[in-house]
Amino acid sequence: MVQVIRKIGNSSGVIIPKTILEQVGIEKEVEMEVVGNTIVLMPHKSHPREGWEGAFQTAIAAEEVPENDVMEGIANDFDNTDWEW
C-alpha cells in the first residue's frame, strides 16, 4: 500500500488506515524506532511490565530454571567495596 507523505508544520506525516491500526493493536500512542532504513511503529505500552506476573507464574508452573545465575557478571562499584553493617 502506497501512502502520500503530507507536510504538517515543520514535520511530515502519513495517514494510517484504521483497519491497519486495529490489526496491530495501536489505539492512541505508538513507540517509534528506526531499524536500518526502516521506520518501525509498535503499540505503546503504558505499563512496561504488563504481563510480567503472568509470565513468571507460567515459568514457575513449568519449573523453568535459568541455565546459570542471571546476575552473574553484573556488578557495580558498591559491590566491589567492603560492606559494613
N, CA, C and O atoms as a CHARMM CRD file, in Angstrom:
* protein
*
  340
    1    1 MET  N      0.84300  -1.16800   0.00000 PROA 1      0.00000
    2    1 MET  CA     0.00000   0.00000   0.00000 PROA 1      0.00000
    3    1 MET  C      0.89100   1.23500   0.00000 PROA 1      0.00000
    4    1 MET  O      1.78400   1.35800   0.83900 PROA 1      0.00000
    5    2 VAL  N      0.66200   2.12100  -0.90700 PROA 2      0.00000
    6    2 VAL  CA     1.43400   3.35400  -1.00100 PROA 2      0.00000
    7    2 VAL  C      0.63000   4.47300  -0.34800 PROA 2      0.00000
    8    2 VAL  O     -0.56100   4.62200  -0.62000 PROA 2      0.00000
    9    3 GLN  N      1.27400   5.26000   0.51100 PROA 3      0.00000
   10    3 GLN  CA     0.63800   6.40400   1.14800 PROA 3      0.00000
   11    3 GLN  C      1.44700   7.65000   0.82200 PROA 3      0.00000
   12    3 GLN  O      2.65800   7.57300   0.61400 PROA 3      0.00000
   13    4 VAL  N      0.78200   8.78800   0.77800 PROA 4      0.00000
   14    4 VAL  CA     1.42500  10.06900   0.49600 PROA 4      0.00000
   15    4 VAL  C      1.94900  10.65400   1.80300 PROA 4      0.00000
   16    4 VAL  O      1.25500  10.63600   2.82000 PROA 4      0.00000
   17    5 ILE  N      3.17200  11.17000   1.77400 PROA 5      0.00000
   18    5 ILE  CA     3.72300  11.87000   2.93600 PROA 5      0.00000
   19    5 ILE  C      3.21500  13.30800   2.86700 PROA 5      0.00000
   20    5 ILE  O      3.37300  13.98200   1.85000 PROA 5      0.00000
   21    6 ARG  N      2.60500  13.76900   3.95700 PROA 6      0.00000
   22    6 ARG  CA     1.99000  15.09600   3.99000 PROA 6      0.00000
   23    6 ARG  C      2.77200  16.01800   4.91700 PROA 6      0.00000
   24    6 ARG  O      3.29400  15.58500   5.94400 PROA 6      0.00000
   25    7 LYS  N      2.84800  17.27100   4.55200 PROA 7      0.00000
   26    7 LYS  CA     3.50800  18.29500   5.35600 PROA 7      0.00000
   27    7 LYS  C      2.59000  18.66300   6.52200 PROA 7      0.00000
   28    7 LYS  O      1.41500  18.97300   6.32200 PROA 7      0.00000
   29    8 ILE  N      3.13700  18.62700   7.74600 PROA 8      0.00000
   30    8 ILE  CA     2.39300  19.01100   8.94900 PROA 8      0.00000
   31    8 ILE  C      3.30700  19.94500   9.74000 PROA 8      0.00000
   32    8 ILE  O      4.15000  19.48200  10.50800 PROA 8      0.00000
   33    9 GLY  N      3.14700  21.24600   9.56100 PROA 9      0.00000
   34    9 GLY  CA     4.04500  22.20700  10.20800 PROA 9      0.00000
   35    9 GLY  C      5.46700  21.98800   9.73300 PROA 9      0.00000
   36    9 GLY  O      5.72200  21.95900   8.52900 PROA 9      0.00000
   37   10 ASN  N      6.41100  21.82900  10.68100 PROA 10     0.00000
   38   10 ASN  CA     7.80300  21.55100  10.33600 PROA 10     0.00000
   39   10 ASN  C      8.07500  20.06500  10.17400 PROA 10     0.00000
   40   10 ASN  O      9.21300  19.66500   9.93000 PROA 10     0.00000
   41   11 SER  N      7.04600  19.24700  10.30600 PROA 11     0.00000
   42   11 SER  CA     7.19100  17.79600  10.23000 PROA 11     0.00000
   43   11 SER  C      6.46300  17.25200   9.01800 PROA 11     0.00000
   44   11 SER  O      5.91400  18.00200   8.21200 PROA 11     0.00000
   45   12 SER  N      6.46700  15.94300   8.90600 PROA 12     0.00000
   46   12 SER  CA     5.72400  15.25400   7.85500 PROA 12     0.00000
   47   12 SER  C      4.94500  14.12900   8.49900 PROA 12     0.00000
   48   12 SER  O      5.31600  13.64600   9.56900 PROA 12     0.00000
   49   13 GLY  N      3.87000  13.70900   7.85800 PROA 13     0.00000
   50   13 GLY  CA     3.04700  12.65000   8.41200 PROA 13     0.00000
   51   13 GLY  C      2.46900  11.75900   7.33900 PROA 13     0.00000
   52   13 GLY  O      2.43100  12.10600   6.15900 PROA 13     0.00000
   53   14 VAL  N      2.02000  10.60000   7.78200 PROA 14     0.00000
   54   14 VAL  CA     1.37700   9.62500   6.90700 PROA 14     0.00000
   55   14 VAL  C      0.07000   9.22300   7.58100 PROA 14     0.00000
   56   14 VAL  O      0.05400   8.95500   8.78200 PROA 14     0.00000
   57   15 ILE  N     -1.00000   9.17900   6.84000 PROA 15     0.00000
   58   15 ILE  CA    -2.28100   8.71100   7.36500 PROA 15     0.00000
   59   15 ILE  C     -2.24700   7.18300   7.36800 PROA 15     0.00000
   60   15 ILE  O     -2.00800   6.55500   6.33600 PROA 15     0.00000
   61   16 ILE  N     -2.49000   6.59300   8.54200 PROA 16     0.00000
   62   16 ILE  CA    -2.51600   5.13100   8.65600 PROA 16     0.00000
   63   16 ILE  C     -3.97800   4.70600   8.74000 PROA 16     0.00000
   64   16 ILE  O     -4.69300   5.13300   9.64700 PROA 16     0.00000
   65   17 PRO  N     -4.43300   3.87100   7.80400 PROA 17     0.00000
   66   17 PRO  CA    -5.82600   3.43900   7.81800 PROA 17     0.00000
   67   17 PRO  C     -6.20700   2.74300   9.13000 PROA 17     0.00000
   68   17 PRO  O     -5.40200   2.02900   9.72900 PROA 17     0.00000
   69   18 LYS  N     -7.45300   2.96900   9.56000 PROA 18     0.00000
   70   18 LYS  CA    -7.96600   2.40800  10.80800 PROA 18     0.00000
   71   18 LYS  C     -7.82500   0.89000  10.84500 PROA 18     0.00000
   72   18 LYS  O     -7.48200   0.33500  11.88900 PROA 18     0.00000
   73   19 THR  N     -8.07700   0.21500   9.74300 PROA 19     0.00000
   74   19 THR  CA    -8.00700  -1.25000   9.71600 PROA 19     0.00000
   75   19 THR  C     -6.59800  -1.75100  10.02300 PROA 19     0.00000
   76   19 THR  O     -6.42900  -2.77700  10.68100 PROA 19     0.00000
   77   20 ILE  N     -5.59800  -1.03200   9.54800 PROA 20     0.00000
   78   20 ILE  CA    -4.21500  -1.42600   9.83300 PROA 20     0.00000
   79   20 ILE  C     -3.89800  -1.21000  11.30900 PROA 20     0.00000
   80   20 ILE  O     -3.28000  -2.06600  11.94300 PROA 20     0.00000
   81   21 LEU  N     -4.31700  -0.07200  11.85800 PROA 21     0.00000
   82   21 LEU  CA    -4.09700   0.19900  13.28100 PROA 21     0.00000
   83   21 LEU  C     -4.75300  -0.87900  14.13900 PROA 21     0.00000
   84   21 LEU  O     -4.16200  -1.33600  15.11700 PROA 21     0.00000
   85   22 GLU  N     -5.95400  -1.28200  13.78400 PROA 22     0.00000
   86   22 GLU  CA    -6.65900  -2.32300  14.53400 PROA 22     0.00000
   87   22 GLU  C     -5.94700  -3.66400  14.44300 PROA 22     0.00000
   88   22 GLU  O     -5.90100  -4.40500  15.42400 PROA 22     0.00000
   89   23 GLN  N     -5.38900  -3.98800  13.27500 PROA 23     0.00000
   90   23 GLN  CA    -4.70200  -5.26900  13.08800 PROA 23     0.00000
   91   23 GLN  C     -3.49800  -5.41000  14.00900 PROA 23     0.00000
   92   23 GLN  O     -3.18600  -6.51600  14.45000 PROA 23     0.00000
   93   24 VAL  N     -2.81700  -4.30300  14.30700 PROA 24     0.00000
   94   24 VAL  CA    -1.61000  -4.37200  15.13600 PROA 24     0.00000
   95   24 VAL  C     -1.85000  -3.90000  16.56500 PROA 24     0.00000
   96   24 VAL  O     -0.91700  -3.86900  17.36700 PROA 24     0.00000
   97   25 GLY  N     -3.08000  -3.53600  16.89200 PROA 25     0.00000
   98   25 GLY  CA    -3.41000  -3.16400  18.26000 PROA 25     0.00000
   99   25 GLY  C     -2.98200  -1.76400  18.66600 PROA 25     0.00000
  100   25 GLY  O     -2.78700  -1.50200  19.85300 PROA 25     0.00000
  101   26 ILE  N     -2.83200  -0.86700  17.71200 PROA 26     0.00000
  102   26 ILE  CA    -2.46500   0.51500  18.03600 PROA 26     0.00000
  103   26 ILE  C     -3.74800   1.30600  18.24600 PROA 26     0.00000
  104   26 ILE  O     -4.65200   1.29600  17.41000 PROA 26     0.00000
  105   27 GLU  N     -3.80600   2.00200  19.40100 PROA 27     0.00000
  106   27 GLU  CA    -5.00400   2.78300  19.69700 PROA 27     0.00000
  107   27 GLU  C     -4.71300   4.28000  19.72400 PROA 27     0.00000
  108   27 GLU  O     -5.20800   5.01600  18.87000 PROA 27     0.00000
  109   28 LYS  N     -3.91200   4.74900  20.69900 PROA 28     0.00000
  110   28 LYS  CA    -3.70400   6.18700  20.82700 PROA 28     0.00000
  111   28 LYS  C     -2.25100   6.61100  20.68300 PROA 28     0.00000
  112   28 LYS  O     -1.97200   7.69100  20.16200 PROA 28     0.00000
  113   29 GLU  N     -1.32400   5.78100  21.13400 PROA 29     0.00000
  114   29 GLU  CA     0.09800   6.14800  21.09500 PROA 29     0.00000
  115   29 GLU  C      0.90800   5.00900  20.50100 PROA 29     0.00000
  116   29 GLU  O      0.52400   3.84200  20.58500 PROA 29     0.00000
  117   30 VAL  N      2.04200   5.36900  19.89400 PROA 30     0.00000
  118   30 VAL  CA     2.93300   4.36400  19.31700 PROA 30     0.00000
  119   30 VAL  C      4.34900   4.56500  19.82700 PROA 30     0.00000
  120   30 VAL  O      4.73900   5.67100  20.20200 PROA 30     0.00000
  121   31 GLU  N      5.10400   3.49000  19.83400 PROA 31     0.00000
  122   31 GLU  CA     6.54500   3.54300  20.01400 PROA 31     0.00000
  123   31 GLU  C      7.11200   3.55500  18.59600 PROA 31     0.00000
  124   31 GLU  O      6.66400   2.79400  17.73900 PROA 31     0.00000
  125   32 MET  N      8.09800   4.42000  18.35100 PROA 32     0.00000
  126   32 MET  CA     8.66400   4.52200  17.01600 PROA 32     0.00000
  127   32 MET  C     10.17500   4.39400  17.11600 PROA 32     0.00000
  128   32 MET  O     10.80100   5.02200  17.97100 PROA 32     0.00000
  129   33 GLU  N     10.76200   3.58500  16.24500 PROA 33     0.00000
  130   33 GLU  CA    12.21500   3.46300  16.19900 PROA 33     0.00000
  131   33 GLU  C     12.65300   3.21500  14.76600 PROA 33     0.00000
  132   33 GLU  O     11.85900   2.81900  13.91200 PROA 33     0.00000
  133   34 VAL  N     13.91300   3.45300  14.52700 PROA 34     0.00000
  134   34 VAL  CA    14.49000   3.21700  13.20700 PROA 34     0.00000
  135   34 VAL  C     15.37400   1.98900  13.29300 PROA 34     0.00000
  136   34 VAL  O     16.26600   1.91900  14.13800 PROA 34     0.00000
  137   35 VAL  N     15.13300   1.02400  12.42600 PROA 35     0.00000
  138   35 VAL  CA    15.93900  -0.19000  12.33600 PROA 35     0.00000
  139   35 VAL  C     16.48000  -0.24200  10.91500 PROA 35     0.00000
  140   35 VAL  O     15.74100  -0.48000   9.96000 PROA 35     0.00000
  141   36 GLY  N     17.79500  -0.01100  10.79300 PROA 36     0.00000
  142   36 GLY  CA    18.38300   0.07600   9.45600 PROA 36     0.00000
  143   36 GLY  C     17.78800   1.27600   8.74200 PROA 36     0.00000
  144   36 GLY  O     17.91600   2.40600   9.21500 PROA 36     0.00000
  145   37 ASN  N     17.14400   1.04500   7.61800 PROA 37     0.00000
  146   37 ASN  CA    16.49300   2.14300   6.90600 PROA 37     0.00000
  147   37 ASN  C     14.97400   1.99200   6.94400 PROA 37     0.00000
  148   37 ASN  O     14.27200   2.42100   6.02700 PROA 37     0.00000
  149   38 THR  N     14.47500   1.37400   8.02300 PROA 38     0.00000
  150   38 THR  CA    13.05100   1.12000   8.18100 PROA 38     0.00000
  151   38 THR  C     12.51600   1.80800   9.42800 PROA 38     0.00000
  152   38 THR  O     13.14500   1.75100  10.48500 PROA 38     0.00000
  153   39 ILE  N     11.37000   2.45200   9.31800 PROA 39     0.00000
  154   39 ILE  CA    10.69300   3.03600  10.47100 PROA 39     0.00000
  155   39 ILE  C      9.73800   1.98100  11.01900 PROA 39     0.00000
  156   39 ILE  O      8.89500   1.45800  10.29100 PROA 39     0.00000
  157   40 VAL  N      9.87700   1.67000  12.31100 PROA 40     0.00000
  158   40 VAL  CA     9.04600   0.64300  12.94000 PROA 40     0.00000
  159   40 VAL  C      8.11200   1.31800  13.94300 PROA 40     0.00000
  160   40 VAL  O      8.56500   2.05700  14.81700 PROA 40     0.00000
  161   41 LEU  N      6.81700   1.06600  13.81700 PROA 41     0.00000
  162   41 LEU  CA     5.82000   1.55300  14.76200 PROA 41     0.00000
  163   41 LEU  C      5.26300   0.36300  15.52700 PROA 41     0.00000
  164   41 LEU  O      4.92300  -0.66100  14.93400 PROA 41     0.00000
  165   42 MET  N      5.17000   0.50200  16.85700 PROA 42     0.00000
  166   42 MET  CA     4.63100  -0.55500  17.70700 PROA 42     0.00000
  167   42 MET  C      3.64700   0.05800  18.69000 PROA 42     0.00000
  168   42 MET  O      3.77600   1.23200  19.03500 PROA 42     0.00000
  169   43 PRO  N      2.66500  -0.71200  19.14800 PROA 43     0.00000
  170   43 PRO  CA     1.76100  -0.17600  20.15400 PROA 43     0.00000
  171   43 PRO  C      2.54900   0.26200  21.38800 PROA 43     0.00000
  172   43 PRO  O      3.46200  -0.43800  21.82800 PROA 43     0.00000
  173   44 HSD  N      2.19500   1.41800  21.94100 PROA 44     0.00000
  174   44 HSD  CA     2.84400   1.91100  23.15400 PROA 44     0.00000
  175   44 HSD  C      2.25400   1.20000  24.35200 PROA 44     0.00000
  176   44 HSD  O      1.03300   1.11900  24.49300 PROA 44     0.00000
  177   45 LYS  N      3.11500   0.68400  25.21700 PROA 45     0.00000
  178   45 LYS  CA     2.66700   0.06200  26.45100 PROA 45     0.00000
  179   45 LYS  C      2.81000   1.08000  27.57300 PROA 45     0.00000
  180   45 LYS  O      3.92200   1.46000  27.93900 PROA 45     0.00000
  181   46 SER  N      1.68900   1.51500  28.11100 PROA 46     0.00000
  182   46 SER  CA     1.75100   2.49700  29.19000 PROA 46     0.00000
  183   46 SER  C      2.25700   1.86600  30.48300 PROA 46     0.00000
  184   46 SER  O      2.70700   2.56600  31.39000 PROA 46     0.00000
  185   47 HSD  N      2.18200   0.54200  30.56000 PROA 47     0.00000
  186   47 HSD  CA     2.70200  -0.18600  31.71600 PROA 47     0.00000
  187   47 HSD  C      3.74000  -1.18300  31.20100 PROA 47     0.00000
  188   47 HSD  O      3.38700  -2.30400  30.83600 PROA 47     0.00000
  189   48 PRO  N      5.02200  -0.78700  31.16600 PROA 48     0.00000
  190   48 PRO  CA     6.04200  -1.61700  30.51200 PROA 48     0.00000
  191   48 PRO  C      6.20400  -3.01400  31.10500 PROA 48     0.00000
  192   48 PRO  O      6.68700  -3.91400  30.41700 PROA 48     0.00000
  193   49 ARG  N      5.81400  -3.21700  32.36400 PROA 49     0.00000
  194   49 ARG  CA     5.95300  -4.54100  32.97700 PROA 49     0.00000
  195   49 ARG  C      4.65500  -5.33700  32.91400 PROA 49     0.00000
  196   49 ARG  O      4.50400  -6.37000  33.56700 PROA 49     0.00000
  197   50 GLU  N      3.72700  -4.83000  32.11400 PROA 50     0.00000
  198   50 GLU  CA     2.44000  -5.50900  31.96200 PROA 50     0.00000
  199   50 GLU  C      2.66800  -6.91700  31.43300 PROA 50     0.00000
  200   50 GLU  O      3.38900  -7.11400  30.45500 PROA 50     0.00000
  201   51 GLY  N      2.06000  -7.87800  32.07300 PROA 51     0.00000
  202   51 GLY  CA     2.19100  -9.26800  31.64100 PROA 51     0.00000
  203   51 GLY  C      3.32600 -10.01800  32.30300 PROA 51     0.00000
  204   51 GLY  O      3.41600 -11.23700  32.16200 PROA 51     0.00000
  205   52 TRP  N      4.20600  -9.31800  33.02900 PROA 52     0.00000
  206   52 TRP  CA     5.34100  -9.99600  33.66500 PROA 52     0.00000
  207   52 TRP  C      4.87700 -11.01400  34.70200 PROA 52     0.00000
  208   52 TRP  O      5.39800 -12.12800  34.75800 PROA 52     0.00000
  209   53 GLU  N      3.90300 -10.63500  35.52000 PROA 53     0.00000
  210   53 GLU  CA     3.45200 -11.53200  36.58200 PROA 53     0.00000
  211   53 GLU  C      2.96500 -12.84900  36.00400 PROA 53     0.00000
  212   53 GLU  O      3.31200 -13.91900  36.50300 PROA 53     0.00000
  213   54 GLY  N      2.16500 -12.77000  34.96000 PROA 54     0.00000
  214   54 GLY  CA     1.68000 -13.98300  34.30900 PROA 54     0.00000
  215   54 GLY  C      2.81100 -14.81800  33.73100 PROA 54     0.00000
  216   54 GLY  O      2.79000 -16.04600  33.81800 PROA 54     0.00000
  217   55 ALA  N      3.80100 -14.15400  33.13900 PROA 55     0.00000
  218   55 ALA  CA     4.95100 -14.87300  32.57500 PROA 55     0.00000
  219   55 ALA  C      5.75100 -15.57200  33.67400 PROA 55     0.00000
  220   55 ALA  O      6.21200 -16.69900  33.49800 PROA 55     0.00000
  221   56 PHE  N      5.91000 -14.88400  34.82000 PROA 56     0.00000
  222   56 PHE  CA     6.61500 -15.50500  35.94700 PROA 56     0.00000
  223   56 PHE  C      5.85300 -16.72800  36.45200 PROA 56     0.00000
  224   56 PHE  O      6.44900 -17.77500  36.70600 PROA 56     0.00000
  225   57 GLN  N      4.54000 -16.59300  36.59600 PROA 57     0.00000
  226   57 GLN  CA     3.73100 -17.70700  37.09100 PROA 57     0.00000
  227   57 GLN  C      3.77900 -18.88800  36.12200 PROA 57     0.00000
  228   57 GLN  O      3.83100 -20.04100  36.55100 PROA 57     0.00000
  229   58 THR  N      3.76200 -18.60900  34.83700 PROA 58     0.00000
  230   58 THR  CA     3.85600 -19.66800  33.83600 PROA 58     0.00000
  231   58 THR  C      5.20300 -20.38000  33.92900 PROA 58     0.00000
  232   58 THR  O      5.26300 -21.60800  33.85900 PROA 58     0.00000
  233   59 ALA  N      6.29000 -19.61100  34.08600 PROA 59     0.00000
  234   59 ALA  CA     7.62900 -20.20000  34.20000 PROA 59     0.00000
  235   59 ALA  C      7.75300 -21.02400  35.47500 PROA 59     0.00000
  236   59 ALA  O      8.34000 -22.10600  35.46400 PROA 59     0.00000
  237   60 ILE  N      7.19800 -20.51100  36.57700 PROA 60     0.00000
  238   60 ILE  CA     7.25700 -21.24200  37.84800 PROA 60     0.00000
  239   60 ILE  C      6.47600 -22.55000  37.73700 PROA 60     0.00000
  240   60 ILE  O      6.94600 -23.59800  38.18100 PROA 60     0.00000
  241   61 ALA  N      5.28000 -22.48600  37.14200 PROA 61     0.00000
  242   61 ALA  CA     4.45400 -23.68600  36.98400 PROA 61     0.00000
  243   61 ALA  C      5.14300 -24.71800  36.09900 PROA 61     0.00000
  244   61 ALA  O      4.98100 -25.92000  36.30500 PROA 61     0.00000
  245   62 ALA  N      5.91100 -24.25500  35.11400 PROA 62     0.00000
  246   62 ALA  CA     6.62400 -25.16700  34.21400 PROA 62     0.00000
  247   62 ALA  C      7.97000 -25.58800  34.79900 PROA 62     0.00000
  248   62 ALA  O      8.73000 -26.32500  34.17000 PROA 62     0.00000
  249   63 GLU  N      8.25300 -25.11200  36.00900 PROA 63     0.00000
  250   63 GLU  CA     9.51800 -25.41100  36.70200 PROA 63     0.00000
  251   63 GLU  C     10.73100 -25.03800  35.86400 PROA 63     0.00000
  252   63 GLU  O     11.74100 -25.74100  35.86200 PROA 63     0.00000
  253   64 GLU  N     10.61500 -23.91900  35.14900 PROA 64     0.00000
  254   64 GLU  CA    11.73800 -23.43400  34.35400 PROA 64     0.00000
  255   64 GLU  C     12.77300 -22.81600  35.28200 PROA 64     0.00000
  256   64 GLU  O     12.44200 -22.02300  36.16400 PROA 64     0.00000
  257   65 VAL  N     14.01500 -23.18400  35.07500 PROA 65     0.00000
  258   65 VAL  CA    15.11700 -22.67300  35.88400 PROA 65     0.00000
  259   65 VAL  C     16.17600 -22.12900  34.93500 PROA 65     0.00000
  260   65 VAL  O     16.51000 -22.78800  33.95100 PROA 65     0.00000
  261   66 PRO  N     16.72300 -20.91700  35.21200 PROA 66     0.00000
  262   66 PRO  CA    17.77900 -20.39500  34.34000 PROA 66     0.00000
  263   66 PRO  C     18.97300 -21.35400  34.29500 PROA 66     0.00000
  264   66 PRO  O     19.28200 -22.02900  35.27700 PROA 66     0.00000
  265   67 GLU  N     19.62700 -21.39800  33.14900 PROA 67     0.00000
  266   67 GLU  CA    20.78500 -22.27500  32.99600 PROA 67     0.00000
  267   67 GLU  C     21.94100 -21.86100  33.88900 PROA 67     0.00000
  268   67 GLU  O     22.72400 -22.70600  34.32500 PROA 67     0.00000
  269   68 ASN  N     22.05500 -20.55200  34.16900 PROA 68     0.00000
  270   68 ASN  CA    23.10500 -20.06100  35.05100 PROA 68     0.00000
  271   68 ASN  C     22.56700 -18.87600  35.84700 PROA 68     0.00000
  272   68 ASN  O     21.43200 -18.44400  35.64900 PROA 68     0.00000
  273   69 ASP  N     23.37800 -18.37100  36.72600 PROA 69     0.00000
  274   69 ASP  CA    22.97700 -17.24900  37.56500 PROA 69     0.00000
  275   69 ASP  C     22.72900 -16.03300  36.68500 PROA 69     0.00000
  276   69 ASP  O     23.65000 -15.54600  36.02900 PROA 69     0.00000
  277   70 VAL  N     21.49600 -15.53600  36.66400 PROA 70     0.00000
  278   70 VAL  CA    21.16700 -14.41400  35.79100 PROA 70     0.00000
  279   70 VAL  C     21.84800 -13.12600  36.23100 PROA 70     0.00000
  280   70 VAL  O     21.92200 -12.18200  35.44400 PROA 70     0.00000
  281   71 MET  N     22.34500 -13.05500  37.45800 PROA 71     0.00000
  282   71 MET  CA    23.02200 -11.85600  37.94400 PROA 71     0.00000
  283   71 MET  C     24.54800 -11.97100  37.82200 PROA 71     0.00000
  284   71 MET  O     25.27000 -11.03600  38.16600 PROA 71     0.00000
  285   72 GLU  N     25.02800 -13.10200  37.33900 PROA 72     0.00000
  286   72 GLU  CA    26.46100 -13.30400  37.20200 PROA 72     0.00000
  287   72 GLU  C     27.06100 -12.27200  36.25600 PROA 72     0.00000
  288   72 GLU  O     26.54900 -12.05300  35.15800 PROA 72     0.00000
  289   73 GLY  N     28.13400 -11.64700  36.68300 PROA 73     0.00000
  290   73 GLY  CA    28.81500 -10.67000  35.85300 PROA 73     0.00000
  291   73 GLY  C     28.22800  -9.27500  35.93900 PROA 73     0.00000
  292   73 GLY  O     28.73700  -8.34900  35.30700 PROA 73     0.00000
  293   74 ILE  N     27.17400  -9.11300  36.70400 PROA 74     0.00000
  294   74 ILE  CA    26.57500  -7.78600  36.88100 PROA 74     0.00000
  295   74 ILE  C     27.02000  -7.25500  38.23100 PROA 74     0.00000
  296   74 ILE  O     26.64700  -7.79900  39.27100 PROA 74     0.00000
  297   75 ALA  N     27.79700  -6.21700  38.22000 PROA 75     0.00000
  298   75 ALA  CA    28.28300  -5.63100  39.46500 PROA 75     0.00000
  299   75 ALA  C     28.39300  -4.13300  39.28500 PROA 75     0.00000
  300   75 ALA  O     28.36300  -3.62000  38.16700 PROA 75     0.00000
  301   76 ASN  N     28.51900  -3.44000  40.40000 PROA 76     0.00000
  302   76 ASN  CA    28.76700  -2.00500  40.35500 PROA 76     0.00000
  303   76 ASN  C     29.84400  -1.67900  41.38100 PROA 76     0.00000
  304   76 ASN  O     30.32300  -2.58000  42.07000 PROA 76     0.00000
  305   77 ASP  N     30.22800  -0.43900  41.49600 PROA 77     0.00000
  306   77 ASP  CA    31.30200  -0.05900  42.41700 PROA 77     0.00000
  307   77 ASP  C     30.98500  -0.44600  43.85400 PROA 77     0.00000
  308   77 ASP  O     31.88100  -0.83900  44.60100 PROA 77     0.00000
  309   78 PHE  N     29.72100  -0.33800  44.24800 PROA 78     0.00000
  310   78 PHE  CA    29.34300  -0.69300  45.61100 PROA 78     0.00000
  311   78 PHE  C     29.61400  -2.16700  45.88600 PROA 78     0.00000
  312   78 PHE  O     30.04900  -2.52400  46.98100 PROA 78     0.00000
  313   79 ASP  N     29.35900  -3.01800  44.90500 PROA 79     0.00000
  314   79 ASP  CA    29.59600  -4.45100  45.07800 PROA 79     0.00000
  315   79 ASP  C     31.07200  -4.77100  45.24400 PROA 79     0.00000
  316   79 ASP  O     31.41900  -5.79500  45.83200 PROA 79     0.00000
  317   80 ASN  N     31.93300  -3.92200  44.74100 PROA 80     0.00000
  318   80 ASN  CA    33.37300  -4.17600  44.77800 PROA 80     0.00000
  319   80 ASN  C     34.05400  -3.59600  45.99800 PROA 80     0.00000
  320   80 ASN  O     35.27100  -3.72500  46.12500 PROA 80     0.00000
  321   81 THR  N     33.32200  -2.96100  46.90600 PROA 81     0.00000
  322   81 THR  CA    33.90000  -2.40600  48.10900 PROA 81     0.00000
  323   81 THR  C     33.50200  -3.23600  49.31200 PROA 81     0.00000
  324   81 THR  O     32.57500  -4.04100  49.23200 PROA 81     0.00000
  325   82 ASP  N     34.18900  -3.05000  50.42200 PROA 82     0.00000
  326   82 ASP  CA    33.86300  -3.77900  51.64500 PROA 82     0.00000
  327   82 ASP  C     32.52100  -3.30900  52.18900 PROA 82     0.00000
  328   82 ASP  O     32.26900  -2.11000  52.31000 PROA 82     0.00000
  329   83 TRP  N     31.69000  -4.24600  52.50500 PROA 83     0.00000
  330   83 TRP  CA    30.39700  -3.90900  53.08800 PROA 83     0.00000
  331   83 TRP  C     30.55300  -3.80300  54.59100 PROA 83     0.00000
  332   83 TRP  O     31.22400  -4.63300  55.20600 PROA 83     0.00000
  333   84 GLU  N     29.95400  -2.81000  55.18100 PROA 84     0.00000
  334   84 GLU  CA    29.97300  -2.66500  56.62900 PROA 84     0.00000
  335   84 GLU  C     28.53500  -2.66500  57.11300 PROA 84     0.00000
  336   84 GLU  O     27.66200  -2.00700  56.54700 PROA 84     0.00000
  337   85 TRP  N     28.31900  -3.41700  58.16800 PROA 85     0.00000
  338   85 TRP  CA    26.95700  -3.49200  58.72100 PROA 85     0.00000
  339   85 TRP  C     26.86600  -2.69300  59.97400 PROA 85     0.00000
  340   85 TRP  O     25.80200  -2.63000  60.59100 PROA 85     0.00000
